[in-house]
């Protein structure tokens, strides 16, 4: 098969959208439960004259920690998720994220394109992803998932072939 002008050199895939959504749910639930437990323990410990119905009606206090936990869960999972396609002139990175108020909206695909000339280097200190370092600043979207060892070897080979230096 003859490669066309716009065929990718390498395509690497990481965790799928369902894993990112699961990380958001677990992170949100964890912080919401900690907040609820802290409020209930404080009420019992200090024998506050607050009825359980008042606490139950104050569900809004759980929304902010749940949204924060969901955001942190996604940020934790994002580097090893999505897919990356390496082309002769550019790298295309696709990751799943949430849009909307407090990141509670719909799941959308976020795509970044980077020219090889924009890369300053890469960091490969973690086994589950390689971070790409660019001139314009860092982002959690600029990572290549390398969950499988053969993907990691292929990504490092392509970066080396394009003369991208490893940064410490």
Backbone as ProteinMPNN parsed JSONL, in Angstrom:
{"seq_chain_A": "XXXXXXXXXXXXXXXXXXXXXXXXXXXXXXXXXXXXXXXXXXXXXXXXXXXXXXXXXXXXXXXXXXXXXXXXXXXXXXXXXXXXXXXXXXXXXXXXXXXXXXXXXXXXXXXXXXXXXXXXXXXXXXXXXXXXXXXXXXXXXXXXXXXXXXXXXXXXXXXXXXXXXXXX", "coords_chain_A": {"N_chain_A": [[0.843, -1.189, 0.0], [0.597, 2.187, -0.848], [1.52, 5.086, 0.79], [-0.446, 7.966, 1.114], [-0.346, 11.556, 0.705], [-1.523, 12.681, 2.966], [-1.769, 10.67, 4.845], [-1.634, 9.203, 8.084], [1.422, 8.715, 9.918], [1.595, 7.321, 12.258], [-0.838, 6.15, 14.528], [-2.1, 6.475, 17.715], [-3.946, 5.189, 20.384], [-5.66, 5.796, 23.454], [-7.232, 5.555, 26.646], [-10.776, 5.281, 26.41], [-13.758, 7.351, 25.876], [-15.658, 6.504, 27.803], [-14.127, 5.806, 30.039], [-13.125, 8.278, 30.857], [-15.503, 9.565, 31.537], [-16.299, 7.885, 33.645], [-14.215, 8.427, 35.475], [-14.844, 11.079, 36.023], [-17.347, 10.776, 37.28], [-16.693, 9.209, 39.552], [-14.815, 10.898, 40.834], [-16.425, 13.174, 41.34], [-18.453, 12.053, 42.97], [-16.93, 11.187, 45.141], [-15.886, 13.594, 46.32], [-18.31, 14.862, 46.921], [-19.436, 13.077, 48.766], [-17.526, 13.224, 50.838], [-17.879, 15.889, 51.606], [-20.575, 15.807, 52.463], [-20.341, 13.958, 54.573], [-18.61, 15.351, 56.273], [-20.201, 17.57, 56.941], [-22.347, 16.264, 58.249], [-20.962, 14.993, 60.374], [-19.917, 17.216, 61.704], [-22.287, 18.417, 62.551], [-23.297, 16.454, 64.316], [-21.134, 16.216, 66.136], [-20.831, 18.748, 67.308], [-23.259, 19.031, 68.332], [-25.213, 20.584, 67.123], [-28.122, 22.537, 66.728], [-29.627, 21.679, 64.439], [-31.838, 20.376, 62.197], [-32.133, 17.206, 60.467], [-33.651, 17.429, 58.205], [-33.262, 20.032, 57.381], [-30.561, 19.922, 56.669], [-30.785, 18.049, 54.617], [-32.228, 19.494, 52.778], [-30.369, 21.322, 51.997], [-28.926, 20.7, 49.668], [-27.521, 21.997, 47.756], [-25.007, 22.654, 48.64], [-23.499, 20.494, 48.041], [-23.12, 20.494, 45.337], [-21.006, 22.122, 44.316], [-18.574, 20.876, 45.408], [-18.943, 18.373, 44.145], [-18.825, 19.041, 41.407], [-16.212, 20.046, 41.336], [-14.778, 17.735, 42.034], [-15.449, 16.137, 39.84], [-14.209, 17.566, 37.793], [-11.495, 17.353, 38.615], [-11.215, 14.571, 38.468], [-11.46, 14.159, 35.712], [-9.237, 15.618, 34.812], [-7.195, 14.074, 35.89], [-7.442, 11.725, 34.438], [-7.287, 12.498, 31.78], [-4.612, 12.792, 30.455], [-3.88, 10.138, 29.702], [-5.838, 9.405, 27.958], [-7.9, 9.45, 24.957], [-6.902, 10.015, 21.483], [-4.08, 10.084, 19.267], [-2.715, 11.247, 16.28], [0.024, 11.01, 14.204], [1.445, 12.875, 11.677], [3.284, 13.716, 8.648], [3.728, 16.518, 8.655], [2.451, 17.479, 10.906], [0.893, 17.026, 14.192], [-1.996, 15.544, 15.41], [-4.172, 15.817, 18.029], [-6.7, 14.311, 19.863], [-9.035, 14.597, 22.397], [-11.386, 13.772, 25.0], [-13.731, 15.866, 26.625], [-15.72, 17.785, 28.971], [-18.25, 20.214, 28.467], [-19.823, 23.281, 29.419], [-21.737, 24.68, 32.198], [-19.925, 24.589, 35.164], [-18.552, 22.394, 34.195], [-20.438, 20.399, 33.792], [-21.855, 19.808, 31.593], [-22.458, 18.544, 28.265], [-20.532, 15.849, 26.764], [-17.77, 16.462, 24.739], [-15.596, 16.365, 21.861], [-12.319, 17.432, 21.972], [-9.969, 18.895, 19.921], [-6.598, 19.315, 19.056], [-4.099, 20.711, 16.942], [-0.724, 20.407, 16.181], [2.184, 21.722, 14.838], [5.222, 20.196, 13.779], [7.38, 21.898, 14.024], [6.656, 23.541, 16.132], [7.136, 22.166, 18.437], [9.065, 21.963, 21.367], [10.15, 19.906, 22.745], [9.882, 16.729, 24.503], [8.491, 15.029, 27.356], [8.924, 12.085, 29.133], [8.396, 10.893, 31.626], [6.351, 9.484, 32.862], [4.723, 6.309, 32.67], [2.284, 5.926, 31.381], [1.728, 7.962, 29.586], [3.097, 10.359, 27.215], [4.291, 13.569, 27.487], [3.927, 16.383, 25.455], [5.914, 19.179, 24.785], [5.474, 22.508, 24.108], [6.08, 25.736, 22.541], [4.127, 27.689, 23.112], [2.993, 27.273, 25.633], [1.863, 25.094, 28.305], [-0.517, 22.361, 28.379], [-3.034, 20.144, 29.521], [-4.068, 18.734, 27.496], [-2.095, 18.217, 25.687], [-0.818, 15.609, 25.401], [0.368, 12.291, 24.753], [-1.188, 9.271, 24.744], [0.2, 6.353, 26.102], [-0.411, 3.623, 26.829], [-0.009, 0.96, 26.167], [3.03, -0.863, 25.826], [4.192, -1.245, 23.276], [3.06, 0.878, 21.858], [4.23, 3.029, 23.175], [6.969, 2.692, 22.542], [6.83, 3.036, 19.745], [5.899, 5.702, 19.582], [8.025, 7.128, 20.809], [10.017, 6.499, 18.971], [9.077, 7.79, 16.608], [9.107, 10.471, 17.478], [11.851, 10.75, 17.902], [12.824, 10.326, 15.278], [11.956, 12.677, 14.098], [13.58, 14.478, 15.258], [12.989, 15.548, 17.775], [13.782, 16.646, 20.965], [14.359, 14.893, 24.079], [13.235, 16.031, 27.175], [14.243, 16.811, 30.489]], "CA_chain_A": [[0.0, 0.0, 0.0], [1.353, 3.419, -0.959], [0.984, 6.122, 1.665], [-0.792, 9.226, 0.482], [0.246, 12.755, 1.287], [-2.114, 13.018, 4.258], [-1.961, 9.485, 5.68], [-0.838, 9.299, 9.312], [2.579, 7.847, 10.109], [1.289, 6.508, 13.431], [-2.027, 6.532, 15.285], [-2.046, 5.87, 19.037], [-5.172, 5.392, 21.144], [-5.607, 5.563, 24.893], [-8.515, 5.268, 27.271], [-11.915, 5.802, 25.652], [-14.613, 8.33, 26.529], [-16.338, 5.957, 28.975], [-13.202, 5.868, 31.178], [-13.079, 9.667, 31.3], [-16.781, 9.805, 32.211], [-16.233, 7.168, 34.917], [-13.339, 9.194, 36.364], [-15.608, 12.262, 36.452], [-18.386, 10.345, 38.227], [-16.052, 8.803, 40.803], [-14.256, 12.087, 41.472], [-17.532, 13.991, 41.843], [-19.105, 11.349, 44.08], [-16.016, 11.151, 46.282], [-15.874, 14.886, 47.017], [-19.649, 15.124, 47.46], [-19.587, 12.259, 49.976], [-16.674, 13.794, 51.889], [-18.557, 17.103, 52.063], [-21.764, 15.407, 53.225], [-19.872, 13.349, 55.809], [-18.071, 16.414, 57.126], [-21.344, 18.344, 57.451], [-23.075, 15.435, 59.21], [-20.121, 14.803, 61.561], [-19.879, 18.49, 62.418], [-23.587, 18.598, 63.191], [-23.366, 15.535, 65.445], [-20.063, 16.479, 67.082], [-21.077, 19.983, 68.036], [-24.65, 18.983, 68.77], [-25.898, 21.758, 66.577], [-29.574, 22.425, 66.727], [-30.029, 21.688, 63.038], [-32.51, 19.114, 61.917], [-31.672, 16.511, 59.271], [-34.397, 17.903, 57.039], [-32.599, 21.253, 56.896], [-29.36, 19.475, 55.977], [-31.177, 17.384, 53.374], [-32.661, 20.517, 51.83], [-29.234, 22.146, 51.575], [-28.193, 19.876, 48.705], [-26.689, 22.841, 46.903], [-23.64, 22.665, 49.149], [-22.813, 19.344, 47.466], [-22.933, 20.674, 43.901], [-19.668, 22.646, 44.022], [-17.568, 19.814, 45.556], [-19.144, 17.332, 43.126], [-18.287, 19.562, 40.146], [-14.759, 20.096, 41.485], [-14.305, 16.352, 41.961], [-15.587, 15.684, 38.448], [-13.15, 18.233, 37.034], [-10.222, 16.739, 38.985], [-11.211, 13.219, 37.919], [-11.181, 14.263, 34.272], [-7.844, 16.066, 34.648], [-6.338, 12.943, 36.228], [-7.57, 10.696, 33.409], [-7.107, 13.055, 30.432], [-3.346, 12.534, 29.755], [-3.791, 8.786, 29.133], [-7.063, 9.155, 27.192], [-7.98, 10.051, 23.633], [-6.09, 9.443, 20.412], [-3.121, 11.007, 18.655], [-2.262, 10.843, 14.951], [1.254, 11.665, 13.772], [1.556, 13.056, 10.232], [4.591, 14.257, 8.253], [3.866, 17.939, 8.959], [1.735, 17.897, 12.118], [0.372, 16.026, 15.131], [-3.399, 15.842, 15.726], [-4.506, 15.239, 19.328], [-8.132, 14.345, 20.149], [-9.349, 14.214, 23.771], [-12.775, 14.001, 25.405], [-13.899, 16.763, 27.766], [-17.096, 18.241, 29.194], [-18.486, 21.638, 28.299], [-21.014, 23.749, 30.108], [-21.625, 25.229, 33.534], [-19.203, 23.729, 36.113], [-18.149, 21.175, 33.477], [-21.478, 19.39, 33.949], [-22.593, 19.714, 30.332], [-22.294, 17.385, 27.391], [-19.176, 15.436, 26.428], [-17.385, 16.857, 23.388], [-14.228, 16.032, 21.496], [-11.428, 18.586, 21.856], [-8.893, 18.531, 19.001], [-5.496, 20.254, 18.88], [-3.121, 20.379, 15.904], [0.575, 20.999, 16.472], [3.203, 21.526, 13.813], [6.464, 19.662, 14.342], [8.264, 23.028, 14.335], [6.225, 24.164, 17.381], [7.553, 21.338, 19.572], [10.374, 22.2, 21.978], [10.646, 18.621, 23.217], [8.883, 15.876, 25.141], [8.816, 14.451, 28.658], [8.359, 10.731, 29.208], [8.593, 10.41, 32.988], [5.249, 8.597, 33.258], [4.613, 5.185, 31.737], [0.996, 5.887, 30.683], [1.628, 8.998, 28.563], [4.247, 11.206, 26.895], [3.843, 14.966, 27.421], [4.559, 17.196, 24.417], [6.211, 20.529, 25.275], [5.414, 23.467, 23.001], [6.485, 27.111, 22.856], [3.021, 28.557, 23.532], [2.526, 26.961, 26.984], [1.455, 23.715, 28.546], [-1.922, 22.02, 28.473], [-3.225, 18.712, 29.783], [-4.486, 18.121, 26.239], [-0.921, 17.946, 24.856], [-0.202, 14.36, 25.837], [0.172, 11.134, 23.883], [-1.393, 8.096, 25.596], [1.073, 5.208, 25.809], [-0.81, 2.585, 27.782], [0.677, -0.268, 25.744], [4.474, -0.662, 25.647], [4.521, -1.101, 21.852], [2.697, 2.247, 21.476], [5.258, 3.906, 23.756], [8.174, 2.541, 21.728], [6.556, 3.642, 18.436], [5.826, 7.164, 19.755], [9.38, 7.62, 21.052], [10.738, 6.356, 17.709], [8.629, 8.856, 15.698], [9.629, 11.734, 17.994], [13.293, 10.739, 17.644], [13.017, 10.49, 13.833], [11.704, 14.087, 13.751], [14.569, 15.312, 15.951], [12.422, 16.207, 18.958], [14.619, 16.245, 22.092], [13.777, 14.496, 25.377], [13.501, 17.03, 28.219], [14.255, 16.218, 31.851]], "C_chain_A": [[0.883, 1.245, 0.0], [0.696, 4.466, -0.07], [0.714, 7.391, 0.877], [-0.16, 10.387, 1.226], [-0.275, 13.035, 2.691], [-2.425, 11.783, 5.109], [-1.109, 9.613, 6.939], [0.322, 8.301, 9.308], [2.262, 6.829, 11.2], [0.027, 7.045, 14.084], [-1.993, 5.752, 16.599], [-3.338, 6.198, 19.769], [-4.976, 5.059, 22.612], [-6.969, 5.175, 25.421], [-9.634, 5.95, 26.491], [-12.743, 6.767, 26.496], [-15.253, 7.785, 27.803], [-15.444, 5.977, 30.214], [-13.105, 7.288, 31.73], [-14.365, 10.006, 32.053], [-16.801, 9.114, 33.576], [-15.351, 7.909, 35.92], [-14.053, 10.437, 36.882], [-16.65, 11.885, 37.507], [-17.768, 9.995, 39.576], [-15.464, 9.986, 41.554], [-15.339, 12.964, 42.08], [-18.211, 13.356, 43.037], [-18.226, 11.367, 45.331], [-16.03, 12.481, 47.031], [-17.242, 15.243, 47.587], [-19.87, 14.327, 48.747], [-18.729, 12.774, 51.131], [-17.327, 15.043, 52.462], [-19.772, 16.756, 52.918], [-21.363, 14.793, 54.564], [-19.333, 14.374, 56.784], [-19.204, 17.239, 57.731], [-22.114, 17.544, 58.5], [-22.268, 15.24, 60.493], [-20.044, 16.08, 62.383], [-21.177, 18.752, 63.155], [-23.704, 17.711, 64.424], [-22.351, 15.874, 66.527], [-20.346, 17.705, 67.932], [-22.512, 20.106, 68.51], [-25.422, 20.237, 68.346], [-27.391, 21.495, 66.531], [-30.089, 22.583, 65.294], [-30.668, 20.339, 62.741], [-31.961, 18.513, 60.623], [-32.423, 16.981, 58.035], [-33.788, 19.188, 56.483], [-31.33, 20.879, 56.138], [-29.704, 18.827, 54.627], [-31.604, 18.406, 52.322], [-31.5, 21.374, 51.318], [-28.326, 21.362, 50.628], [-27.249, 20.701, 47.853], [-25.238, 22.885, 47.357], [-22.826, 21.502, 48.574], [-22.478, 19.531, 45.985], [-21.512, 21.141, 43.575], [-18.59, 21.586, 44.255], [-17.719, 18.704, 44.518], [-18.579, 17.787, 41.783], [-16.766, 19.635, 40.198], [-14.159, 18.696, 41.387], [-14.377, 15.797, 40.555], [-14.487, 16.287, 37.58], [-11.787, 17.597, 37.329], [-10.111, 15.309, 38.454], [-10.886, 13.213, 36.437], [-9.731, 14.665, 34.036], [-6.862, 14.939, 34.935], [-6.307, 11.926, 35.085], [-7.166, 11.196, 32.017], [-5.772, 12.722, 29.772], [-3.261, 11.154, 29.102], [-5.032, 8.417, 28.323], [-6.961, 9.792, 25.805], [-7.145, 9.327, 22.598], [-5.205, 10.524, 19.814], [-2.685, 10.419, 17.321], [-1.045, 11.682, 14.572], [1.287, 11.685, 12.247], [2.944, 13.603, 9.921], [4.778, 15.692, 8.719], [3.268, 18.341, 10.307], [1.374, 16.698, 12.987], [-1.049, 16.464, 15.472], [-3.768, 15.068, 16.999], [-6.005, 15.407, 19.561], [-8.381, 13.807, 21.555], [-10.822, 14.508, 24.048], [-12.792, 14.919, 26.612], [-15.368, 17.128, 27.891], [-17.156, 19.738, 29.01], [-19.728, 22.009, 29.088], [-20.705, 24.238, 31.508], [-21.004, 24.205, 34.478], [-18.775, 22.397, 35.491], [-19.179, 20.047, 33.625], [-22.277, 19.183, 32.667], [-22.274, 18.459, 29.546], [-20.81, 17.089, 27.138], [-18.896, 15.8, 24.976], [-15.939, 16.444, 23.132], [-13.434, 17.317, 21.277], [-10.245, 18.156, 20.986], [-7.881, 19.667, 18.908], [-4.621, 19.766, 17.73], [-1.837, 21.131, 16.219], [1.498, 20.711, 15.294], [4.469, 21.001, 14.483], [7.394, 20.797, 14.761], [7.893, 23.738, 15.636], [6.696, 23.398, 18.617], [8.945, 21.721, 20.054], [10.995, 20.883, 22.423], [9.511, 17.797, 23.784], [9.42, 15.37, 26.468], [8.162, 13.087, 28.731], [8.59, 10.101, 30.584], [7.51, 9.461, 33.477], [5.104, 7.493, 32.222], [3.325, 5.208, 30.919], [0.796, 7.011, 29.664], [2.974, 9.697, 28.376], [3.71, 12.624, 26.75], [4.639, 15.702, 26.347], [4.731, 18.617, 24.943], [6.294, 21.46, 24.07], [5.815, 24.854, 23.496], [5.371, 27.903, 23.539], [2.481, 28.263, 24.93], [1.994, 25.548, 27.081], [-0.061, 23.571, 28.649], [-2.026, 20.53, 28.754], [-3.718, 17.981, 28.536], [-3.281, 17.689, 25.389], [-0.152, 16.731, 25.365], [-0.542, 13.253, 24.846], [-0.018, 9.916, 24.779], [-0.502, 6.933, 25.15], [0.801, 4.105, 26.825], [-0.115, 1.275, 27.453], [2.154, 0.045, 25.469], [4.843, -0.486, 24.174], [4.131, 0.277, 21.317], [3.762, 3.228, 21.96], [6.535, 3.88, 22.9], [7.978, 3.227, 20.369], [6.52, 5.169, 18.526], [7.221, 7.739, 19.951], [10.231, 7.536, 19.775], [10.382, 7.489, 16.748], [9.16, 10.214, 16.162], [11.13, 11.849, 17.72], [13.593, 10.958, 16.157], [12.815, 11.935, 13.382], [12.637, 15.023, 14.51], [14.039, 16.059, 17.152], [13.197, 15.728, 20.184], [13.811, 15.835, 23.334], [14.205, 15.55, 26.407], [13.445, 16.352, 29.582], [13.413, 17.019, 32.785]], "O_chain_A": [[1.827, 1.33, 0.786], [-0.508, 4.709, -0.153], [1.539, 7.832, 0.077], [0.486, 10.203, 2.258], [0.456, 13.572, 3.523], [-3.265, 11.853, 6.006], [0.025, 10.086, 6.867], [0.216, 7.199, 8.769], [2.604, 5.651, 11.097], [-0.157, 8.258, 14.184], [-1.874, 4.527, 16.602], [-3.778, 7.348, 19.776], [-4.221, 4.152, 22.963], [-7.763, 4.543, 24.724], [-9.463, 7.055, 25.977], [-12.465, 6.973, 27.677], [-15.384, 8.516, 28.785], [-15.942, 6.146, 31.327], [-13.012, 7.475, 32.943], [-14.319, 10.662, 33.093], [-17.27, 9.694, 34.556], [-15.705, 8.008, 37.094], [-13.889, 10.811, 38.043], [-16.817, 12.589, 38.503], [-18.256, 10.428, 40.619], [-15.595, 10.074, 42.775], [-15.194, 13.444, 43.204], [-18.515, 14.04, 44.014], [-18.723, 11.542, 46.443], [-16.171, 12.495, 48.254], [-17.318, 15.871, 48.642], [-20.43, 14.849, 49.71], [-19.167, 12.759, 52.281], [-17.328, 15.237, 53.678], [-19.974, 17.347, 53.979], [-21.986, 15.083, 55.585], [-19.573, 14.279, 57.988], [-19.162, 17.57, 58.916], [-22.494, 18.093, 59.535], [-22.826, 15.314, 61.587], [-20.099, 16.038, 63.612], [-21.161, 19.26, 64.276], [-24.163, 18.168, 65.471], [-22.675, 15.823, 67.714], [-20.122, 17.694, 69.142], [-22.928, 21.146, 69.021], [-26.166, 20.839, 69.12], [-27.842, 20.369, 66.32], [-30.867, 23.484, 64.983], [-30.084, 19.29, 63.012], [-31.396, 19.221, 59.789], [-31.884, 16.936, 56.93], [-33.792, 19.413, 55.273], [-31.047, 21.448, 55.084], [-29.008, 19.03, 53.632], [-31.375, 18.213, 51.128], [-31.641, 22.073, 50.314], [-27.104, 21.367, 50.779], [-26.288, 20.175, 47.291], [-24.34, 23.127, 46.551], [-21.596, 21.528, 48.617], [-21.646, 18.806, 45.441], [-20.883, 20.613, 42.658], [-17.748, 21.397, 43.377], [-16.719, 18.151, 44.061], [-17.925, 17.006, 41.092], [-16.099, 19.321, 39.212], [-13.139, 18.502, 40.726], [-13.481, 15.074, 40.119], [-13.906, 15.604, 36.736], [-11.013, 17.331, 36.409], [-9.034, 14.884, 38.036], [-10.13, 12.366, 35.961], [-9.069, 14.114, 33.157], [-5.812, 14.853, 34.298], [-5.264, 11.337, 34.801], [-6.751, 10.405, 31.171], [-5.782, 12.385, 28.589], [-2.634, 11.012, 28.053], [-5.254, 7.242, 28.034], [-6.049, 10.57, 25.528], [-6.731, 8.185, 22.797], [-5.53, 11.711, 19.847], [-2.33, 9.244, 17.235], [-1.087, 12.911, 14.616], [1.171, 10.643, 11.603], [3.701, 13.922, 10.838], [5.876, 16.06, 9.139], [3.55, 19.433, 10.801], [1.521, 15.541, 12.592], [-1.278, 17.631, 15.789], [-3.69, 13.84, 17.043], [-6.526, 16.518, 19.468], [-7.982, 12.686, 21.871], [-11.426, 15.375, 23.417], [-11.972, 14.777, 27.519], [-16.168, 16.811, 27.01], [-16.216, 20.452, 29.359], [-20.572, 21.163, 29.386], [-19.556, 24.216, 31.949], [-21.495, 23.081, 34.586], [-18.652, 21.392, 36.191], [-18.819, 18.871, 33.586], [-23.27, 18.456, 32.666], [-21.868, 17.442, 30.108], [-19.954, 17.962, 27.281], [-19.688, 15.486, 24.088], [-15.168, 16.206, 24.061], [-13.831, 18.179, 20.493], [-9.589, 17.158, 21.286], [-8.245, 20.826, 18.709], [-4.423, 18.563, 17.557], [-1.854, 22.332, 16.488], [1.573, 19.579, 14.818], [4.748, 21.336, 15.634], [8.119, 20.669, 15.747], [8.716, 24.464, 16.194], [6.658, 23.932, 19.725], [9.887, 21.798, 19.265], [12.218, 20.753, 22.474], [8.336, 18.106, 23.583], [10.63, 15.291, 26.682], [6.978, 12.945, 28.426], [8.935, 8.924, 30.688], [7.738, 8.705, 34.421], [5.334, 7.715, 31.034], [3.264, 4.576, 29.864], [-0.206, 7.015, 28.949], [3.855, 9.643, 29.234], [2.779, 12.86, 25.98], [5.869, 15.652, 26.329], [3.79, 19.194, 25.487], [7.072, 21.238, 23.142], [5.881, 25.111, 24.698], [5.637, 28.696, 24.441], [1.57, 28.962, 25.375], [1.713, 24.896, 26.076], [-0.779, 24.522, 28.959], [-1.204, 19.744, 28.282], [-3.78, 16.751, 28.518], [-3.432, 16.882, 24.472], [1.024, 16.829, 25.715], [-1.586, 13.272, 24.195], [0.902, 9.554, 25.511], [-0.463, 6.581, 23.971], [1.687, 3.711, 27.583], [0.32, 0.557, 28.353], [2.477, 1.108, 24.937], [5.708, 0.327, 23.848], [4.795, 0.798, 20.42], [4.146, 4.147, 21.235], [7.099, 4.926, 22.581], [8.875, 3.927, 19.899], [7.049, 5.854, 17.651], [7.567, 8.739, 19.322], [11.067, 8.405, 19.529], [11.269, 8.086, 16.139], [9.61, 11.018, 15.345], [11.62, 12.916, 17.351], [14.518, 11.695, 15.816], [13.422, 12.374, 12.405], [12.496, 16.242, 14.413], [14.581, 17.102, 17.517], [13.267, 14.523, 20.427], [12.73, 16.363, 23.595], [15.379, 15.908, 26.497], [12.671, 15.417, 29.785], [13.303, 16.678, 33.963]]}, "name": "protein", "num_of_chains": 1, "seq": "XXXXXXXXXXXXXXXXXXXXXXXXXXXXXXXXXXXXXXXXXXXXXXXXXXXXXXXXXXXXXXXXXXXXXXXXXXXXXXXXXXXXXXXXXXXXXXXXXXXXXXXXXXXXXXXXXXXXXXXXXXXXXXXXXXXXXXXXXXXXXXXXXXXXXXXXXXXXXXXXXXXXXXXX"}
